Amino acid sequence: MPDDPGLRPVFDPALTARDRGLLAEDPARLVPAHLPAPVRARPAPAARAAGIPLFALFYGVLPGGWFHLFFTASLDEEDPFGRVLRWGRLPLLAMMLTPGVQVVLLLCGQREAAAVLAAASFAAWCAGAARAAREPAAARAARELHGRYLLPADLDGPAARLLARAQRAVDAVLGSAAHRAGLLDAAGNAAELPREEWEIAGTLAEHTRLRRERSARDAGRLSAPVRELLRSRDAALEASVRSVTARIAALEDYARRAAEADDAYHEWRVLQALPEQDARDRELLARTVRDDLARDRIARLAGDARAAAEALRAAADPPD
């Protein structure tokens, strides 16, 4: 796309919250709708079935995990433990401790306990390896729901700028204090505005597709009737662009009204606080009067203190 004015992916509002969360979890896995859907890379079933038990035997039962750890640590790499630590702390601790515990049990004559530990470790590593071999949920969602999300790459420059305007308007409404306070039909906004954004994005993606087709054709090689037909299609495209632009302008007008409602709501809150503020102001004035009275009282006390001090000094002076 020629320019990306801070666009975010747009999801079909009919998707469940879980599906939208999976799609938003890892945007790098999403594939533009105008490209083929991603294909899951599937390993050969036989290799997968044989690889998991061997993997579990190597790391869960045999001391191969130790060899792998020391071999990795001996490599001259910036992050020598990266390949080991990617499994997490618990598998790493199990890989390091299980062989040692097995040896201790065997030296103590506890062969059955060592066998049970080996079987449990083998089963746990099999389960973990099988789970890791599954397709990540985010990747599966990106593949299965392809076409139900739109990316910035699905839009050309003019379409991207229009969608950016629509998204800014939607964000302004949903982020307004009036919306959060329930003054703007919060439930309706939460349902309708994402639907508006999705429909606008779909229309703009279609505009992009038509403009790309138009730029790819060589008008000089077309006959007059075909050029005339294409001109009518171009006119329909321009009419659709004007229509969706007006729809976005209506969203922006709604966002401005939400901002005005924010101002009115702020003013209302200020007015609501005036009685309490008046009470605080009256208390402040009362304290000012008390301060004045206190100054007089303190001055009298200071005078009394000076008189007492003078009397004491006079009593202490011997008579001439």
C-alpha positions in Angstrom: 0.0 0.0 0.0 1.5 3.4 -0.9 0.8 4.9 2.5 -0.5 3.5 5.8 -1.9 6.4 8.0 -1.9 4.3 11.2 -4.6 1.8 10.1 -5.5 -1.2 12.2 -7.0 -4.5 10.9 -10.7 -4.6 10.6 -12.6 -7.7 11.8 -16.0 -8.9 10.8 -18.2 -7.9 13.8 -20.2 -11.1 13.4 -17.1 -13.0 14.7 -17.1 -14.2 18.2 -15.0 -12.3 20.8 -12.7 -15.3 21.0 -12.1 -15.3 17.3 -11.4 -11.6 17.2 -9.0 -12.0 20.1 -7.1 -14.8 18.3 -6.9 -12.7 15.1 -5.6 -9.7 17.1 -3.2 -11.8 19.1 -0.7 -12.3 16.3 -1.3 -9.8 13.4 1.8 -11.1 11.6 -0.1 -14.3 10.8 -2.9 -12.5 9.0 -3.0 -12.6 5.3 -4.6 -9.8 3.2 -8.0 -10.7 1.8 -7.0 -10.1 -1.8 -4.3 -12.8 -1.5 -4.9 -16.6 -1.3 -5.7 -18.0 2.2 -2.7 -19.3 4.1 -2.1 -23.1 3.9 -1.2 -25.1 6.9 2.1 -26.9 6.5 1.4 -30.5 7.5 4.3 -32.9 8.3 4.0 -36.5 7.1 1.9 -38.5 9.5 4.5 -41.3 9.8 7.3 -38.8 10.5 5.1 -37.0 13.1 4.1 -40.3 14.8 7.7 -41.6 15.0 9.2 -38.2 15.9 7.2 -37.5 19.0 8.1 -40.8 20.9 11.7 -40.5 19.9 11.8 -36.9 21.1 10.1 -37.8 24.4 12.5 -40.8 24.9 15.6 -38.6 24.2 14.6 -35.7 26.5 12.4 -37.4 29.1 14.1 -40.7 29.7 17.6 -40.8 28.4 20.3 -38.3 29.4 20.2 -36.9 25.9 18.8 -33.7 27.3 22.1 -33.2 29.2 24.1 -33.7 26.0 21.9 -31.3 24.1 22.2 -28.7 26.9 26.0 -28.8 27.0 26.4 -28.9 23.3 24.2 -25.9 22.9 26.1 -24.0 25.6 29.4 -24.8 23.8 28.2 -23.0 20.6 29.6 -19.6 19.9 26.3 -17.8 19.6 24.9 -14.6 21.1 22.1 -16.6 22.8 23.4 -20.1 23.3 20.5 -21.3 25.4 17.7 -19.9 23.2 16.8 -23.2 21.6 16.6 -25.0 25.0 14.8 -22.2 26.9 12.1 -21.9 24.3 10.3 -24.8 26.0 9.9 -23.0 29.3 11.3 -23.5 32.8 9.4 -26.7 33.8 10.5 -28.8 30.8 14.0 -27.6 31.2 14.1 -28.5 34.8 12.6 -31.9 34.1 15.1 -32.5 31.3 18.0 -31.7 33.7 16.7 -33.4 36.9 15.0 -36.6 35.7 18.1 -38.5 34.6 19.9 -37.7 37.8 16.9 -38.8 39.9 16.7 -42.0 37.9 20.4 -42.7 38.6 19.9 -42.1 42.3 16.9 -44.4 42.4 18.8 -47.2 40.6 21.7 -46.8 43.0 19.3 -47.1 45.9 17.8 -50.3 44.4 14.5 -48.6 43.7 14.1 -50.0 40.1 10.3 -49.9 40.1 10.3 -46.2 41.2 12.9 -45.4 38.5 10.7 -47.2 35.9 7.6 -45.3 37.0 9.5 -42.0 36.8 10.8 -42.9 33.3 7.3 -43.8 32.2 5.8 -40.6 33.6 8.5 -38.5 32.1 8.1 -40.2 28.7 4.3 -39.7 28.8 4.6 -36.0 29.8 7.1 -35.3 27.1 4.9 -37.1 24.5 1.9 -35.0 25.5 4.0 -31.8 25.4 5.5 -32.6 22.0 2.1 -33.5 20.6 0.7 -30.2 21.8 3.6 -28.2 20.5 3.2 -29.9 17.1 -0.4 -28.7 16.7 -1.1 -25.7 14.7 -1.2 -22.6 16.9 -4.7 -21.3 17.6 -3.8 -17.8 16.1 -2.5 -19.4 12.9 -5.6 -21.6 12.6 -7.9 -18.6 13.1 -5.9 -16.6 10.5 -6.3 -19.5 8.0 -9.9 -20.5 8.7 -11.3 -16.9 9.0 -9.4 -15.6 6.0 -11.6 -13.0 4.2 -13.4 -12.1 7.4 -10.7 -9.6 8.3 -9.2 -6.8 6.2 -5.6 -5.4 6.5 -4.0 -2.2 5.4 -2.5 -4.1 2.5 -6.0 -4.6 1.1 -6.3 -0.9 0.4 -4.6 1.6 -1.8 -3.7 5.1 -0.8 -7.1 6.8 -1.3 -9.0 4.0 0.3 -6.5 3.9 3.2 -7.0 7.6 3.9 -10.8 7.2 3.9 -10.6 4.3 6.3 -8.3 6.2 8.6 -10.9 9.0 8.8 -13.6 6.4 9.6 -11.5 4.8 12.3 -10.6 8.1 13.9 -14.3 9.0 14.0 -15.2 5.6 15.5 -12.5 5.9 18.1 -13.5 9.4 19.0 -17.1 8.3 19.7 -16.2 5.1 21.6 -13.5 6.9 23.6 -15.7 9.9 24.6 -16.7 10.5 28.2 -20.3 10.9 27.1 -20.2 7.4 25.6 -18.6 5.9 28.7 -21.3 7.6 30.9 -24.1 6.0 28.8 -25.3 9.3 27.3 -24.9 8.2 23.7 -26.5 4.8 23.6 -23.4 2.9 24.6 -24.9 -0.5 23.6 -25.9 0.8 20.2 -22.6 2.4 19.6 -20.7 -0.8 20.6 -22.8 -2.8 18.1 -23.3 -0.4 15.2 -19.9 1.4 14.9 -17.8 -1.8 14.4 -20.4 -2.8 11.8 -20.1 0.6 10.1 -16.3 0.3 10.1 -16.4 -3.2 8.6 -18.9 -2.3 5.9 -16.9 0.8 5.0 -13.6 -1.2 4.9 -15.2 -3.8 2.7 -16.4 -1.2 0.2 -13.0 0.5 0.2 -11.3 -2.8 -0.4 -13.6 -3.3 -3.4 -12.7 0.2 -4.7 -9.1 -0.7 -4.4 -9.6 -3.9 -6.4 -11.4 -2.1 -9.2 -8.7 0.7 -9.3 -6.0 -1.9 -9.5 -7.8 -3.7 -12.4 -8.2 -0.3 -14.1 -4.5 0.5 -13.8 -3.6 -2.9 -15.1 -5.5 -2.6 -18.4 -4.1 -1.1 -21.6 -6.9 1.2 -22.9 -5.0 1.6 -26.2 -5.6 -2.1 -27.1 -9.4 -2.0 -26.4 -12.1 -1.3 -28.9 -14.4 1.7 -28.6 -17.4 -0.3 -27.3 -15.3 -1.9 -24.6 -13.8 1.4 -23.6 -17.4 2.8 -23.4 -18.4 -0.1 -21.2 -15.4 0.5 -18.9 -16.2 4.2 -18.7 -19.6 3.4 -17.3 -18.0 1.1 -14.8 -15.5 3.8 -13.8 -18.4 6.2 -13.4 -20.1 3.7 -11.1 -16.9 3.4 -9.1 -16.7 7.2 -8.7 -20.3 7.3 -7.6 -19.6 4.6 -5.0 -16.5 6.5 -3.7 -18.6 9.7 -3.3 -21.3 7.7 -1.4 -18.9 6.0 1.0 -17.1 9.4 1.5 -20.5 10.9 2.5 -21.0 8.0 4.9 -17.6 8.6 6.5 -18.5 12.3 6.8 -21.6 11.4 8.6 -19.5 9.4 11.1 -17.2 12.4 11.5 -20.2 14.6 12.2 -21.3 12.1 14.9 -17.9 12.2 16.4 -18.1 16.0 16.5 -21.5 15.8 18.2 -19.9 13.3 20.7 -17.2 15.9 21.4 -19.9 18.5 22.0 -21.7 16.1 24.3 -18.4 15.7 26.1 -18.2 19.5 26.6 -21.8 19.6 27.8 -21.2 16.7 30.2 -18.1 18.3 31.6 -20.1 21.6 32.1 -22.9 19.6 33.8 -20.4 18.0 36.2 -19.0 21.4 37.0 -22.5 22.7 37.8 -23.3 19.6 39.9 -20.2 20.3 42.0 -21.1 23.9 42.6 -23.2 23.4 45.8 -20.4 21.3 47.3 -17.9 23.9 46.2 -20.0 26.7 47.7 -20.0 24.8 51.0 -16.3 24.6 50.8 -16.0 28.3 50.0 -18.2 29.2 52.9 -16.1 27.0 55.2 -13.0 28.8 53.8 -14.5 32.2 54.6 -15.4 31.0 58.1 -11.8 29.9 58.6 -10.7 33.3 57.4 -12.9 35.0 60.1 -11.6 32.5 62.7 -8.1 33.4 61.6 -8.8 37.1 62.1 -10.3 36.4 65.6 -7.4 34.1 66.4 -4.9 36.9 65.5 -6.6 39.2 67.9 -6.6 36.5 70.6 -3.0 35.6 69.9 -2.1 39.4 70.1 -3.8 39.6 73.5 -2.0 36.5 74.7 1.3 38.0 73.5 0.5 41.2 75.3 -0.2 39.3 78.5 3.0 37.4 78.0 5.0 40.6 77.7 3.3 42.1 80.8 4.1 39.0 82.8 7.7 39.1 81.6 8.1 42.8 82.6 6.5 42.1 86.0 8.9 39.3 86.6 11.9 41.3 85.6 10.7 44.2 87.9 10.3 41.8 90.8 13.7 40.4 90.2 15.5 43.8 90.2 16.7 44.8 93.8 15.3 48.1 95.1 17.7 51.0 95.1 
